[in-house]
Amino acid sequence: MKKSKARFVLAEANVDETNKQLKINMFVIAVVVFLLGVNTIHFIREKSLFYAALVAIMIFLLFFIIKSRKLLKSRNQEIKKTRAY
């Protein structure tokens, strides 16, 4: 039988796991912002509908990535607060 790889579950995470996810999240934000900039430059040059759609999708994704980062930060603070007691 194959063992399924342990997935990240926010409700069961400890401080180290949330810190790791925050680092990964920051890297993903940096990549998306870079791609957003590149696509914006292409859109300005070519006035293409394709690049306009890509820019809109990137902004939409960035919104959800930042929202997930806020959730991770709040959970990390909760864990640290309960750990202090």
HUVEN-V678472 format. One record per backbone hydrogen bond with DSSP energy under -0.5 kcal/mol. NH is the residue of the N-H (numbers start at 1). CO is the residue of the C=O. If there is no record, write none. Layout:
nh | co
NH | CO
NH | CO
This chain:
nh | co
4 | 2
9 | 7
10 | 8
12 | 9
13 | 10
18 | 14
19 | 15
20 | 16
21 | 17
22 | 18
23 | 19
24 | 20
25 | 21
26 | 22
27 | 23
28 | 24
29 | 25
30 | 26
31 | 27
32 | 28
33 | 29
34 | 30
35 | 31
36 | 32
37 | 33
38 | 34
39 | 35
40 | 36
41 | 37
42 | 38
43 | 39
44 | 40
45 | 41
46 | 42
47 | 43
52 | 48
53 | 49
54 | 50
55 | 51
56 | 52
57 | 53
58 | 54
59 | 55
60 | 56
61 | 57
62 | 58
63 | 59
64 | 60
65 | 61
66 | 62
67 | 63
68 | 64
69 | 65
70 | 66
71 | 67
72 | 68
73 | 69
74 | 70
75 | 71
76 | 72
77 | 73
78 | 74
79 | 75
80 | 76
81 | 77
82 | 78
83 | 79
84 | 80
85 | 81
